[in-house]
Amino acid sequence: MRYRRRYRQHPYFWYDDRTITGMVVGAILAAIGTVIGTLARAAFRYRSELAPFAVAGVIVWCAQWTHTHHPGWWLPVTVSTVAVVAILAAFPRRWRRVGWPWLGRAAERAYIAVCVLLGGGWLAVATVAGPTAKPLPVLALVGVLICAVPWWAHRRRRAKVRIERILDGWPIVADAAGLTGSRVVSALGDEWGWRARIALPRGQTAAQVVNAIPAIESGLGVAPGAARAEPDPHRADRAYLRVLDKDPHADAIAYVRPEPGSASIHHPIPLGLFDDGSVVRVPLLRRNGLVGGVTDSGKSGVLNVALAYLAQCPDVAIWGIDLKGGMELAPWAPCMARFATTPAKAVAFLTAAVEEIQLREAEQVARGERVWEPTPDRPALVIVIDEYVELPDEAHPHADTIARLGRAVAVNLLIATQRPTQKAMTHNAVRSQMDIRICLRVRERRDVTLILGDGMLAAGWNAHKLDLPGKFLVSAREPQFQVPRPARAYYITLRDINSIVGEYGEYSPHTNADMPSEFDPDTYLVTDSGTEPPTAETFATPADVAVIDRPPTPERVLLEALRNAPEEGVTVPELVAVTEKPRVWVYRRLKQLSDAGHAHQVTWGHWRATTTTNPPDPT
Ligand SMILES: Nc1ncnc2c1ncn2[C@@H]1O[C@H](COP(=O)(O)OP(=O)(O)OP(=O)(O)O)[C@@H](O)[C@H]1O
């Protein structure tokens, strides 16, 4: 007893766990601490959901304070409320670009205005009457609910909160994936998932994040294949992590036509959507493009999307070669200046295209220009070839020449093939000239290297994992095409094609005095075996094939006159007559042509072209 009494007088008696009372008090305090800690953690975790109550609490506290100390402040509160609501209602367009994008959205501004109106109005009345005066408490509760429900339901807020919660757990995921010390610098959610920028500790690189993807997917508890990483082009110690909740490409993406009159080869061509919803815009002007992938991966689909845009460009002439008997490209034939479905025609066309390049080079010289800027009068020429490997051997050297020399004069190839093997691509010569590589699903991992180039597989260009037709990876020199971002091509229906062809098709049926019809609805689907195969000799000279059905430019007329000149040449007055240009214009062009070796004087005052009609030897 003595001991207990004495001990009770001890200042720490109630907390001493050597006594029964101390143990009970300690347990109660620990329980209270646990409850408070749990509540605080929950309040922090659900801070976004609880925000309306927090704001309401602050308003009630303010109302109590102003009612007690400054009851006359109801007027400034009312005036400020009305002013804020008026500003939100009027909100000029140029303010909408301020740092808070939500202020630019009418629905969100309306929501804020209603909240300000309810909160400010309640505060003004409570300042005069006191926050507990009836019916203000009930009104406060109703007001909180009115403002809270849209807040709780808001899609972007929910997405943001979800990402924040996931990323709070990033250190644990990073440890498990072998990326200890990495942290999330920023994160952004969208309709399909989220994307985060990861800061890596010294010595770690994006390649390690790429390799750790399966472990990251496991750590985040998402589906295999839902995450992917890409390097930050600006910093080696940063990487981007993209995690998808649902496949944005699961459904076919309907084709969207460009604004009428806006299409031009000078603009990048929209091919489809990346997995963050942004449009894949690929520049085709002065670029050669290669589309590769297994059967049914959607190669023709990608060609169709490109053709749909090109057909609407007034500054493009399209030639088509489809050696599957015209099965894929035939619907576009009315939009094509030339259309070949047989190997012989294909050879004739490619020979003609080489000729066209030579003519264009000479024309550029005559004009004193280095680069061919396409216009409706001087269009770019895009030669679309489906199933490139089917081209006969004689065609390959010409394709090689076009790929090498056509860029400056805007004559380019857009080719599709299943496996661009060395043999098929003229010992890699054509493939190495392909500036844009579009890789659809491939069967074997090494096909990624064939289509996209060496080292791409190791860098995360996993085209063998693409699972739906039309899904592709695109590689080009622009920064956005230097990381493997899956995209899906627009899905073009026959109805889309018919509508574009109906509006823009001008070559149906193909007519040319020197050539058999290029597009005959009754025969173009007939295979070689069913008809007498035409030979290259069926056509007139390649130069005839090369004509693009546009009025020739004066330079082209001059060149043709020089090329068709008799042995003794043509005189300047004759050239003036044929070009309908002043004498000084003709002299200037002749000087430029002769300086560049494209024309020479046969005798004094008599001119003739120096160029041969043979295409340069493609080595
Ligand atoms: N972007 C797309 N979206 C949805 N479906 C597509 C898409 N592209 C192609 N498809 C579907 O995939 C199928 C095969 O497409 P496509 O004919 O373009 O493949 P391909 O690679 O050219 O085949 P092949 O090598 O046999 O010519 C088509 O029937 C089409 O319905």
The ligand as an SDF file (V2000), in Angstrom:
LIG
                    3D

 31 33  0  0  0  0  0  0  0  0999 V2000
   -6.5350    0.8570  -89.4170 N   0  0  0  0  0  0  0  0  0  0  0  0
   -7.3100   -0.2310  -89.3630 C   0  0  0  0  0  0  0  0  0  0  0  0
   -8.2770   -0.3210  -88.4350 N   0  0  0  0  0  0  0  0  0  0  0  0
   -9.0490   -1.4260  -88.3690 C   0  0  0  0  0  0  0  0  0  0  0  0
   -8.9400   -2.4800  -89.1960 N   0  0  0  0  0  0  0  0  0  0  0  0
   -7.9960   -2.4480  -90.1320 C   0  0  0  0  0  0  0  0  0  0  0  0
   -7.1200   -1.3280  -90.2670 C   0  0  0  0  0  0  0  0  0  0  0  0
   -6.2830   -1.5820  -91.2910 N   0  0  0  0  0  0  0  0  0  0  0  0
   -6.6060   -2.7950  -91.7660 C   0  0  0  0  0  0  0  0  0  0  0  0
   -7.6370   -3.3140  -91.0700 N   0  0  0  0  0  0  0  0  0  0  0  0
   -8.2700   -4.6260  -91.3000 C   0  0  0  0  0  0  0  0  0  0  0  0
   -7.2610   -5.5980  -91.4740 O   0  0  0  0  0  0  0  0  0  0  0  0
   -7.4810   -6.3580  -92.6500 C   0  0  0  0  0  0  0  0  0  0  0  0
   -6.2010   -6.4820  -93.4460 C   0  0  0  0  0  0  0  0  0  0  0  0
   -5.8190   -5.1900  -93.8760 O   0  0  0  0  0  0  0  0  0  0  0  0
   -4.9120   -4.9710  -95.1620 P   0  0  0  0  0  0  0  0  0  0  0  0
   -5.5000   -5.6090  -96.3500 O   0  0  0  0  0  0  0  0  0  0  0  0
   -4.6420   -3.4970  -95.2380 O   0  0  0  0  0  0  0  0  0  0  0  0
   -3.6170   -5.7570  -94.7260 O   0  0  0  0  0  0  0  0  0  0  0  0
   -2.3400   -6.0170  -95.5960 P   0  0  0  0  0  0  0  0  0  0  0  0
   -1.1890   -6.0020  -94.6550 O   0  0  0  0  0  0  0  0  0  0  0  0
   -2.2760   -5.0800  -96.7480 O   0  0  0  0  0  0  0  0  0  0  0  0
   -2.5940   -7.4860  -96.0850 O   0  0  0  0  0  0  0  0  0  0  0  0
   -1.9340   -8.1890  -97.3690 P   0  0  0  0  0  0  0  0  0  0  0  0
   -0.4910   -8.3740  -97.0510 O   0  0  0  0  0  0  0  0  0  0  0  0
   -2.6910   -9.4640  -97.4830 O   0  0  0  0  0  0  0  0  0  0  0  0
   -2.1660   -7.2410  -98.4910 O   0  0  0  0  0  0  0  0  0  0  0  0
   -8.5530   -5.6530  -93.4470 C   0  0  0  0  0  0  0  0  0  0  0  0
   -9.5720   -6.5500  -93.7200 O   0  0  0  0  0  0  0  0  0  0  0  0
   -9.0700   -4.5540  -92.5820 C   0  0  0  0  0  0  0  0  0  0  0  0
  -10.4310   -4.7850  -92.2590 O   0  0  0  0  0  0  0  0  0  0  0  0
  1  2  1  0
  2  3  1  0
  2  7  2  0
  3  4  2  0
  4  5  1  0
  5  6  2  0
  6  7  1  0
  6 10  1  0
  7  8  1  0
  8  9  2  0
  9 10  1  0
 10 11  1  0
 11 12  1  0
 11 30  1  0
 12 13  1  0
 13 14  1  0
 13 28  1  0
 14 15  1  0
 15 16  1  0
 16 17  2  0
 16 18  1  0
 16 19  1  0
 19 20  1  0
 20 21  2  0
 20 22  1  0
 20 23  1  0
 23 24  1  0
 24 25  2  0
 24 26  1  0
 24 27  1  0
 28 29  1  0
 28 30  1  0
 30 31  1  0
M  END
$$$$
